[in-house]
């Protein structure tokens, strides 16, 4: 296993020592991979290889021939993925490093220099490995991201349908709340599939529960049925249905992968107690994801306020059930998820505390969950509103996301179910707030008395 940096103190100075003598460095690109090993392992210790599958196996065999046990490579685009997996298949320990953390080198920049620099840093244990889930979770993650991409494409076609209707002065989406609801889809199907154009006849397909009156619906369906816009509407409608079918197929494949994944987990399915959150939502999963969450994490994370079935599956797909073993504490986890301030200090003064602008799927999910707690009547919802009153909405989202991340980490690590009482405000805090409100009330009464005396 790769070691972290160590130093020894001599009589005159402190020196770094080599902790990974069997370390190699790889500079990854789209056309070739530059690989560097220690100078005593081969005459040509810094070699360039191609990027084809045959070349990846050559790299692995050469590293084993040079008695390399651990390899560091930079995360460049998606070009590292296959090399990473091939090296792991050969039994090599591979760490993925953020490219921004290893580029601080002066002089002329070449692939040979970069590979040698990565190898040198790794041999001294100065590189920090990026989080990487296991292979099965990586496959599920790709499927969930593909599903999210399909949903975005489907939503784009809905906008195209609305634009085509607007171009023909059909105001249907102005009188019904959702064009994709029962009434909207029934009317669109009647227009496109059955070819109906008369407003009174189309209005008959609207559900009786919608708030708009029948006369308003008829007025909204009167317009100019032009041939070009009808062609666009027809294509957008077909593409929307096509994407919905692909989302369904994607759900079925995710369901299959999830079933295989949880079979290797120790948590049994007998202790599964639903949280009661499962409600029909737009773009929801077409299988019982809560059951998989319980078996993968060992606890039901859907009991945390704000976490629904879809967000829970996204967290599982990005993290895996054993993510707590890869983060020593919740502090490292929240920092990796990018839900903590980046405090910069100089001269004893705080210069900045903004959250870094970097993409992290787990952080995005946690922020989405936190923003849904704005009106939630729970300790987490109360915490959100309290922070928002002091620091604003953006800070409240990050602070609540941080709190949810800490709760998630603790639940999975200690295998304890979510307990709202542990996160409720203490009696002392509530008493302090009551006293503060009473003082404000007394001040308002004094101002009222003074105003009455002045105006009376």
C-alpha positions in Angstrom: 0.0 0.0 0.0 1.3 3.5 -0.9 2.7 5.4 2.1 2.3 9.1 3.0 5.3 11.4 3.3 7.7 11.0 6.2 10.7 13.0 7.3 13.8 12.3 9.4 15.7 14.8 11.5 19.4 14.8 11.1 21.9 16.7 13.2 21.7 19.7 10.9 18.4 19.5 9.1 15.1 17.6 8.5 14.9 15.6 5.3 12.2 13.8 3.4 12.7 10.0 2.9 11.5 7.8 0.1 8.5 5.9 1.4 7.4 4.3 -1.9 10.5 2.9 -3.5 8.5 0.8 -6.0 6.5 3.7 -7.4 5.9 4.7 -11.0 4.3 7.8 -12.5 2.2 8.1 -15.6 1.4 11.2 -17.7 -1.9 10.5 -19.4 -3.0 11.9 -22.8 -5.4 11.0 -25.6 -2.7 9.7 -28.0 0.1 8.3 -25.7 1.0 7.5 -22.1 4.4 8.5 -20.7 5.5 6.1 -18.0 8.4 6.6 -15.6 9.9 4.2 -13.1 12.9 4.5 -10.8 16.2 4.8 -12.7 17.7 1.5 -11.4 14.8 -0.6 -12.8 15.5 -0.2 -16.5 18.0 1.5 -18.8 15.1 3.3 -20.5 13.2 4.2 -17.3 11.0 6.9 -18.9 9.1 5.4 -21.9 6.2 6.4 -24.1 3.5 3.9 -24.9 0.5 4.1 -27.2 -3.2 4.3 -26.1 -4.6 1.2 -27.7 -5.7 -1.8 -25.6 -2.6 -3.8 -26.6 -0.4 -0.9 -25.4 -2.2 -0.7 -22.0 -1.3 -4.4 -21.4 2.3 -3.7 -22.4 2.5 -0.9 -19.8 1.2 -3.3 -17.1 3.6 -6.1 -18.0 6.6 -3.6 -18.1 5.7 -2.2 -14.7 5.6 -5.7 -13.2 8.9 -6.6 -14.9 10.4 -3.5 -13.2 8.9 -4.7 -9.9 6.6 -1.8 -9.5 3.8 -2.1 -6.9 2.1 1.3 -6.9 1.4 3.7 -9.7 0.3 7.4 -9.7 -1.4 9.0 -12.7 -3.1 12.3 -13.3 -6.8 12.5 -14.0 -6.9 13.9 -17.6 -10.4 13.8 -19.1 -11.6 10.2 -19.5 -8.4 9.0 -21.0 -7.2 7.5 -17.7 -10.2 5.2 -17.1 -9.2 2.1 -19.2 -5.5 2.3 -18.1 -6.6 2.5 -14.5 -8.8 -0.6 -14.9 -6.1 -2.6 -16.7 -3.4 -1.8 -14.1 -5.8 -2.9 -11.4 -6.5 -6.1 -13.2 -2.7 -6.9 -13.1 -2.7 -6.4 -9.3 -1.0 -3.0 -9.2 -2.1 -0.3 -6.7 -3.2 2.7 -8.7 -3.9 6.2 -7.3 -5.6 8.9 -9.3 -4.3 12.4 -8.7 -5.8 15.8 -9.5 -3.7 17.3 -12.3 -3.8 20.8 -10.6 -1.9 19.4 -7.6 1.1 18.2 -9.5 1.7 20.9 -12.1 3.8 23.2 -9.9 7.1 22.5 -11.7 9.3 25.2 -13.2 11.2 24.9 -16.5 10.2 23.5 -19.9 7.1 21.3 -19.8 7.2 18.0 -21.6 5.5 14.6 -21.1 8.8 13.1 -20.0 9.3 15.8 -17.4 5.7 15.4 -16.2 6.0 11.7 -15.8 9.3 11.9 -13.9 7.8 14.6 -11.7 4.8 12.5 -10.8 7.0 9.5 -10.1 9.3 11.6 -7.8 6.4 13.0 -5.8 4.8 9.6 -5.4 8.0 8.0 -4.3 8.2 10.6 -1.4 4.5 10.1 -0.6 3.5 13.6 -1.5 0.4 12.8 -3.6 -3.1 12.4 -2.4 -5.3 9.9 -4.1 -8.6 11.0 -5.5 -11.7 9.1 -4.3 -12.6 6.2 -6.6 -15.5 3.8 -6.0 -15.4 0.1 -6.8 -15.9 -1.2 -10.3 -19.6 -2.2 -9.9 -20.5 1.1 -8.4 -18.6 2.9 -11.2 -20.9 1.1 -13.7 -24.0 2.0 -11.8 -22.7 5.6 -11.7 -22.4 5.7 -15.4 -26.0 4.5 -15.8 -27.4 7.1 -13.4 -25.5 9.8 -15.2 -26.8 8.5 -18.5 -30.3 8.6 -17.0 -29.8 12.2 -15.9 -28.7 13.1 -19.4 -31.8 11.5 -20.9 -34.0 13.5 -18.6 -32.3 16.7 -19.6 -32.9 15.8 -23.3 -36.5 14.9 -22.6 -37.0 18.3 -20.8 -35.5 20.1 -23.8 -38.1 18.5 -26.1 -40.9 19.7 -23.8 -39.6 23.3 -24.3 -39.6 22.8 -28.0 -43.3 21.6 -27.9 -44.2 24.7 -25.8 -42.4 27.0 -28.3 -44.2 25.4 -31.3 -47.6 25.8 -29.5 -46.7 29.4 -28.7 -45.7 30.1 -32.3 -49.2 28.9 -33.4 -50.7 31.0 -30.6 -52.0 27.9 -28.8 -51.9 28.9 -25.1 -52.5 25.5 -23.6 -49.5 25.6 -21.3 -50.8 28.9 -19.9 -54.1 27.4 -18.6 -52.9 24.1 -17.3 -50.2 23.7 -14.7 -48.2 20.9 -16.4 -48.1 20.2 -20.1 -46.9 16.7 -19.3 -49.9 15.9 -17.0 -52.9 13.8 -17.8 -54.8 16.6 -19.6 -51.9 18.1 -21.4 -50.6 14.7 -22.9 -54.2 13.7 -23.8 -54.7 16.9 -25.8 -51.3 16.7 -27.4 -52.0 13.1 -28.5 -55.4 14.2 -29.9 -53.7 17.0 -31.9 -50.7 15.0 -33.2 -52.0 11.4 -33.5 -55.7 11.9 -34.2 -55.3 15.2 -36.1 -58.0 17.1 -34.3 -57.9 20.8 -34.7 -61.3 22.2 -33.4 -61.0 23.8 -30.0 -64.3 22.6 -28.4 -63.5 19.0 -29.4 -59.9 19.2 -28.0 -61.2 20.7 -24.8 -63.2 17.5 -24.1 -59.9 15.7 -23.4 -59.1 18.0 -20.4 -59.6 16.4 -17.0 -62.5 17.8 -15.0 -60.2 18.5 -12.0 -58.2 21.2 -13.6 -58.8 24.7 -12.2 -59.3 26.5 -15.6 -62.9 26.6 -16.9 -64.0 24.9 -20.0 -64.4 28.3 -21.8 -60.8 29.2 -20.9 -59.5 25.9 -22.3 -61.4 26.4 -25.5 -59.9 29.9 -25.9 -56.4 28.6 -25.3 -56.8 26.0 -28.0 -57.7 28.5 -30.7 -54.8 29.4 -32.9 -53.2 29.3 -36.3 -52.3 25.7 -37.2 -49.4 26.2 -39.5 -47.8 23.2 -41.3 -44.2 24.0 -40.3 -44.9 24.4 -36.6 -47.0 21.2 -36.6 -44.1 19.4 -38.1 -41.8 20.6 -35.3 -44.5 19.8 -32.7 -44.8 16.3 -34.1 -41.1 15.7 -34.0 -40.6 17.0 -30.5 -43.5 14.9 -29.3 -42.0 11.8 -30.8 -38.6 12.6 -29.4 -40.1 13.1 -26.0 -41.7 9.7 -26.0 -38.5 8.2 -27.4 -36.5 9.6 -24.5 -39.1 8.4 -22.0 -38.8 4.9 -23.4 -35.0 5.1 -23.1 -35.3 6.3 -19.5 -37.5 3.3 -18.7 -34.9 1.0 -20.2 -32.2 2.7 -18.2 -34.2 2.2 -15.0 -34.4 -1.5 -15.8 -30.7 -1.8 -16.3 -30.0 0.1 -13.1 -32.4 -2.2 -11.3 -30.4 -5.3 -12.6 -27.0 -3.8 -11.5 -28.4 -2.8 -8.1 -29.7 -6.3 -7.5 -26.2 -7.8 -8.3 -24.4 -5.2 -6.2 -26.5 -5.6 -3.0 -26.2 -9.4 -3.1 -22.5 -9.0 -2.0 -23.5 -6.8 0.9 -23.8 -8.2 4.5 -27.0 -6.2 5.3 -30.0 -8.5 5.0 -33.3 -7.4 3.4 -35.4 -8.6 6.4 -34.8 -5.4 8.4 -36.2 -3.2 5.7 -38.8 -0.7 7.1 -40.0 1.8 4.5 -39.7 5.5 5.4 -43.1 6.3 4.0 -41.6 8.9 1.6 -42.4 7.1 -1.6 -44.7 9.3 -3.6 -45.3 9.6 -7.3 -42.9 12.2 -8.6 -41.9 13.4 -12.0 -38.9 11.5 -13.4 -39.0 9.1 -10.5 -37.3 5.7 -10.6 -39.5 2.8 -11.8 -38.3 0.4 -9.1 -38.1 0.3 -5.3 -34.7 2.0 -4.7 -35.2 2.4 -1.0 -34.8 -1.4 -0.5 -31.4 -1.2 -2.3 -30.3 1.8 -0.1 -31.0 -0.1 3.1 -29.1 -3.2 1.9 -26.2 -1.2 0.6 -25.7 1.3 3.4 -27.0 -0.9 6.3 -29.3 2.0 7.3 -32.2 3.8 5.7 -30.8 7.1 4.6 -34.2 8.1 3.3 -35.3 8.8 6.8 -33.1 11.9 6.7 -35.4 14.9 5.8 -35.0 15.9 2.2 -33.5 12.7 0.8 -35.9 11.0 -1.6 -35.6 7.8 -3.5 -33.9 9.4 -6.5 -31.4 11.5 -4.5 -30.6 8.4 -2.4 -29.8 6.3 -5.4 -27.6 9.1 -6.9 -25.6 9.2 -3.6 -25.2 5.4 -3.7 -24.2 5.4 -7.3 -21.5 8.1 -6.7 -20.2 6.9 -3.3 -20.9 3.1 -3.0 -21.9 1.4 0.2 -18.4 1.4 1.8 -17.4 5.0 1.2 -16.9 5.6 5.0 -13.8 3.3 4.8 -12.2 5.7 2.3 -12.6 8.8 4.3 -11.0 8.8 7.8 -13.6 11.2 9.2 -16.6 13.3 8.2 -14.4 16.3 7.9 -12.5 14.8 4.9 -15.8 13.6 3.4 -17.5 17.1 3.6 -14.4 18.7 2.2 -14.3 16.3 -0.7 -18.0 16.9 -1.3 -17.3 20.6 -1.5 -19.8 21.6 1.1 -17.3 23.5 3.4 -15.9 27.0 3.2 -12.4 27.4 1.8 -10.9 29.6 4.5 -7.9 31.5 3.3 -5.9 33.3 6.0 -2.8 35.5 5.9 -1.3 37.6 8.6 -3.8 36.3 11.1 -6.7 37.6 9.1 -9.4 35.7 7.2 -9.2 36.8 3.6 -11.9 34.6 2.0 -14.2 31.8 3.0 -16.1 31.2 -0.3 -16.8 27.6 -1.2 -14.5 26.5 -4.1 -16.0 26.4 -7.6 -15.5 22.8 -8.5 -17.8 20.1 -9.8 -18.8 17.4 -7.4 -21.9 15.2 -8.0 -22.3 14.3 -4.4 -22.1 18.0 -3.4 -24.7 18.9 -6.0 -27.1 16.2 -4.7 -26.6 17.4 -1.1 -27.3 21.0 -2.1 -30.4 20.0 -3.9 -31.6 18.0 -0.8 -30.7 21.0 1.4 -32.7 23.5 -0.7 -35.8 21.3 -0.4 -35.8 21.8 3.4 -36.6 25.5 3.2 -40.2 24.9 4.3 -39.7 21.6 6.0 -41.0 21.2 9.5 -38.1 19.3 11.0 -34.9 20.1 12.9 -33.0 20.3 9.7 -35.6 22.6 8.2 -35.4 24.8 11.3 -31.6 24.9 11.0 -31.9 26.0 7.4 -34.2 28.9 8.2 -32.1 30.0 11.2 -28.9 30.1 9.0 -30.8 31.8 6.2 -32.1 34.6 8.6 -28.5 35.3 9.6 -26.4 34.8 6.5 -28.7 34.4 3.5 -30.0 31.7 1.3 -26.8 30.6 -0.4 -25.0 30.2 2.9 -27.9 28.3 4.3 -27.9 25.8 1.5 -24.1 25.0 2.0 -24.4 24.9 5.8 -27.4 22.5 5.7 -25.8 20.4 3.0 -22.7 20.1 5.3 -24.9 19.0 8.2 -26.7 16.4 6.0 -23.3 15.1 4.9 -22.2 14.7 8.5 -25.4 12.9 9.4 -25.1 10.6 6.4 -21.5 9.7 7.2 -22.2 9.1 10.9 -25.3 7.0 10.1 -23.4 4.7 7.7 -20.3 4.4 9.8 -22.1 3.7 13.1 -25.1 1.9 11.5 -27.5 4.0 13.5 -30.9 5.1 12.1 -31.7 8.8 11.9 -33.0 10.2 15.1 -34.6 13.7 14.9 -34.3 14.2 18.6 -30.5 14.3 18.3 -30.6 17.2 15.9 -33.3 19.2 17.7 -32.4 22.4 19.5 -31.6 22.1 23.1 -33.9 23.5 25.8 -31.2 26.1 26.7 -31.1 27.4 23.1 -34.9 27.5 22.9 -35.1 29.4 26.3 -32.5 31.9 25.0 -34.6 32.5 21.8 -37.8 32.9 23.9 -36.0 35.6 26.1 -34.8 37.4 23.0 -38.3 37.4 21.5 -39.8 38.6 24.8 -37.3 41.5 24.8 -38.2 42.4 21.3 -41.9 42.3 22.2 -41.3 44.7 25.1 -39.4 47.1 22.9 -42.3 47.0 20.3 -44.8 47.8 23.1 -42.7 50.7 24.3 -42.5 52.1 20.7 -46.2 51.7 20.4 -46.9 53.5 23.7 -44.5 56.4 22.6 -46.3 56.6 19.2 -49.7 56.8 20.8 -48.6 59.5 23.2 -47.1 61.5 20.4 -50.1 61.3 18.1 -52.7 61.5 20.9 
